[in-house]
Amino acid sequence: MPGTYIPLNYLPVLIILIVATLVGLLPLLLGIILRPKRYYPLKLTPYESGNPPVGEPQSKFSVRFYIIAMLFVVFDVEAVFLYPWAVAYDRIGLYGFIEMIIFIFILLIGYIYVWEKKALEWE
């Protein structure tokens, strides 16, 4: 009959979605309901790891900070690609070795470029 079709093959997926939602929301809801709600002025003051805050809360970071952080992430992620290559080195042979040399060479070109632009210097 039209309109009464229930796809039973998707029932496990629905159950997993419901359980995952409950696992995520239940601790949050229990925390809201059960936690003590005693607010006092000292508790509401901002802090930095238990210390009184220093400086303005809206202070701006230097652009250098973001550049160095992005370069770190880029070179760190690129280094992650060396691990699978090292694990499979005996199976990939000369072709894989040449590919990795080219990959490291491209990284070296990027590193030299960054070095020449003095992007790694902290002033």
N, C-alpha and C positions, 0 to 999 in steps of 0.2 A: 504494500500500500504506500502511496506517495506520502512523504512527510513524516514517516515513522522510522526511517532508516537511522540506526545508531551504529556508527563505525566502532565496533568493539576492538579493532586492532589498535586504536589510539587510546584506549582506556588506560594502559600503563603509563603513557606519556602524560595524560591528564592527572593521574595519581601522583606522579613525580612532580609535576608543576605545583599541585596543591601542597604536597609535603614540603617542597623547597620554599614556597611562599610562607608557609607556617613556621618553618625553621628560621627564616629571616625576620618575620614580623613578631612572632611570639615573644622572644627575649626583649624586643623593644617595648612592646606593650606591657609586659610584666615589669620592666624597669620603670616605666612611667607610672604604673599603678602602685608599686610597692616601695619605691624609693622615698626617703624622708624629704619633706619639702620645707626645710627651715632655712630661710634666706635671711642673712644679716649682712651689714655693710662690708665687713672684711671678706666674706665669702664672694661677694660680687665684684671685688676689685680685680683688675687684670694682673696677671703675673707671668713671669717667664721662668719656668722650671723652678718655681718656689721663690724666686728672687723678685724684688720690686722692678718694674719695667724701667729701662733706660732709654731716653730719647723720645722722639715723637712716634706715635703708633703708625703714622702714615708716611714714614721716611722712605725715600726712594733708594733702591739699590743701583749701583753703577751698572752700566750696560756691559762692562767687562765681566762682571759676575755671570751674567747670562751667557755670554759668548764662551767663557771657559767651561761653564756647565754643559752647554750644548756640544762643545768639542769633546769633552770627556765622555758624554753619552755616545757620540758617534764612534769614537775610537774604541770604546768599551764594547759596543755592540759588534763592531767589526772583529774584535778579538774573539768574540764568542764563536764566530764562524771557523776559527782555527781548530776548535776542539773536535768537531765531527771529522774534519780532515785528518787530524792526528790519529783518531781512533780507526778510521778506515784506510789509513795510508798503505798498508800492505795489500789491499785489494784494488786500489785505484791505479796503481802503477805510475808510469812515467807521465801519462797524460794528466792525471790528477796533480802530480808534482809540478808540472809546468803551469797548470791553471793556478795553483796556489802561489807560485812565484810571481805570476802576473798580478794576482790579487794583492800580494804584499807590496809589489812595486807601485801599484795605484795608491795604496795607503801611504806609502813613503812619499809619493808626489804630493798628496794632500797634506801630510805632516810638514814637509819642506815649505809648502805654500803658507801654511799657518805660521810656521816659524819665521818666515821672511816678513810677513805682515805684522809680526810682533804681537800676535793675538794671545800668546801664552804668558806674556809678561803682566805681572800684577803690580800696579802702581799705587 
